[in-house]
Amino acid sequence: MAIREWPKRERPREKLLERGSEALSDAELIAVLLGSGVRGSSAVDLARNLIARFGSIRELLSAERGECLSQLGLGPARYALLRAALELARRHHLDRLRAGPLVASPETTREFLLAQLRDRPYEVFCCMHLDSRYRLITFEELFRGTVDGASVHPREVVRQAMTHNSAALIFAHNHPSGVAEPSQADELITRRLRDSLALVDVRVLDHIVVGDGACISFAERGLL
């Protein structure tokens, strides 16, 4: 049965408008994005099949383009909608960070970094540039590597800090393995960056390692 033939209060879009998005199941939320199903399957059926195929909403939204486009009912337009939804969620977290000092909202910072980095299949080293009141100037991806690591160049980090007139930085990088525990190499590069930035009066507030659903702070560990 097509969704348009369902009772109005059970249709995902109408249900969202009447009761709020939190009232929808995972499949119903995806169905709202898809808009329609395929022959023999409603949008909700299609969404359920896709979630089952990928294992979760998270895996579906972060799947590679080729893998998505190989699925029944997922063409380029629908793939673009799913990617746009994911990016909107990331930018929503970024807007929340810009509302005040980062040191006053550590949980918001962690939520943002998890959304940005935990699903990357390769290691990414990023900087959060802060002004003298520790408000976010910009979030910048500086180095990209493989699952084995990224080459981080202190000279480039210093150059970017000067370009943005940053007073302080928070570093962040992900571990594609999902294990957030810092390595000895992570500790070494953090000390090198801290010492290099100290020469131009830029303070390093933290280095956060992002794993699968968890973050570890160098500042909290006493590693800075």
N, C-alpha and C positions, 0 to 999 in steps of 0.2 A: 504494500500500500504506500502510495506517495505521501510525503509529509503534508502536502496541502489538503489531503483527505483526513488527516488526523483531527481530533477535537482541538479547537483553537488553543486552549490552555496547555496542551501537550506539545505544541510546535516549539522547537528550540528558540526561534527568534522572538515569538510572542511571549514565551515563558520568560526569556531574559528581560524583555521590556516591562513585564508585569511584576516579576519577582526578584529581578536583579541577576547579574551574571553568576553570583555564588550559588544560585539554585540549580545551575546546569551541571550535568555530569561532564567528564572529560570528552566523551564522544559528542555530546550535544554542543559543546563549545567549538570543537573542530568542525562540526556540521554547519554551524553559523558561518564560519569562514569559507567552507567549501561551497555553500549556497544551494547545491543540488546534488543528487546522487547519480548513479548510472543505471542503465537498464536492469531492472530486477532488484535493485537495492536503493533504499533511501539514502539521503545524506548522512543520517545517523548510522545506518548499517555500514556505509562506506567508511565513516570515521572509526567505528568499532574495529573493522577489519584492519585498517591502517595502524591503529594503536596496538592491536594484537600482533601484527606483522613486525613492528619495530620494537615492541616491548613496553613502551611508555610514551607519553606526550613529549617528554624531554628528548628521547631518542628520535622520535619522528621529526621534531622541529630542527634538530641539529644534524640530521642525516645528509649525506652528500647528494648533490643534485642528480647525478646519474642513478643512484639507488632509488631516489624518490620518483623520478620520471619513469622508472621501469614498473611502477605499481599501477594497477588498474584504477582509473579514475583520477590520477594525478598527472595533469599536463603542465606545461610551463606556466600558465596563468595561475593555477592553484598552488603550484610550488612557490611562485612569487608571493602569493598571499600569506602562506605559512612563514616564509622567511621575513616578510614585512612585520608580521605579528611578533615574531621573536625580537626583531630589532627595536620595535616600539617598546617592548618590555625593558630592554636594556637602556634605552634612552630615558624611560620613565625613572629608572634608578639614578641615572646621571643627573636629571633635573633635581631630584631630591637632595643629592649631594651638594649642588650649587646653592642650596637654600641657607647654609650656615657653615661654621667651621667644622672641618672633618674630625678634629680631635673631640668634638662634642657629640659625634654620631658614629662611633666605631661599628655598630651593628649595621647601619645603613651602608657604610663603606664596604663591609664584608659581603653584604647582599649584592652590591653592585659588582664587586670583583668576581664573585661566584657566577653571576649571570654573564659576565663578559668572558671569563677564561676557562671555566671548568670543563666545557665540552670541546675545547680545541684539541685536535688530534696531534698537534705539534706544540713545542714549548714556545711561549711568547713572553718577552720581558717588557714591562710597561712602567711608565712613570705617571704619577699624579702630581702635577705642578701646583703649588700653593703660594698664595700671597702672604704678606707679613701677618695677616690675621688668620692664617691657615684656612682660607677659603679657596675652593677649587678654581684654578685658572683654566686648566685643560687636562684631559686624560690622553696619554699618547703611547702608542705602541712603537717601541724603538727597535727591538730586535726579534727576529723570528728564527726558530731553529727546527730541529727534528724532535723525535721522541727522546733523543739522547741529550739534548741540551741546546742552548743558544749562546753564541759568542757575544759577550757584552763588552763594549768599548768605553772605558771611562771618559776619554776625550769627547766622544759624541754626547754622552750624558751631560757633561759640563757645558758643552756648546748649546745644547737644547735648553738647559736651565738658564743660561745667560740670555738666550733669545726670548724666552718667556718672562724674563725678569723675576724668576722664582725666588722666594725667600726660603722655601723648604720643599722637600720632596718626600713622597711615599713611593717606594718601589713595590712592584708586584710581579710575580710570574707564576705560571702553572706547572704542575707535574702531570703530564698526560697519563702516567701510570695510575693516577688517582690517589697516591700516597703523598700527603702534604709535608711530611717530615723533611726539614731542610738538610741538604747535604753539606759536606765540608767545602765543596766548590761554591755553594751558595753563600756560606759564611765568608769565604775568602773574597769573593767579588764584592760583597756588601762592604767589607772593611776597606777595600780599595776605592770603591765609589765614595764612601763616607770621607775618607782622607782627601781624595781629589776635590770634592765639593767644598770641604772646609777651607781650602785655599782661596775660594772665591766667596766665602761667607754664606754658603747655602747649607742649611741644616737638613740632615736625613732623619726624618721622624720615625720611619718604620720600613720594614721590608716584609711583605705578606706573601706567603706561599699558598697557592690555591690547589686543593686536591679535589676529590670527588665528594662534594658536599661539605667540606671542611676547610678552614683556613688556619694557618699558624703564623703568629706575629713574632718577628724578631724582637720587637720592643718588649713584648710581654715575657719573652724567654730570657731577657737580659743580654741579648746578643749584639746590641748596638752600643 
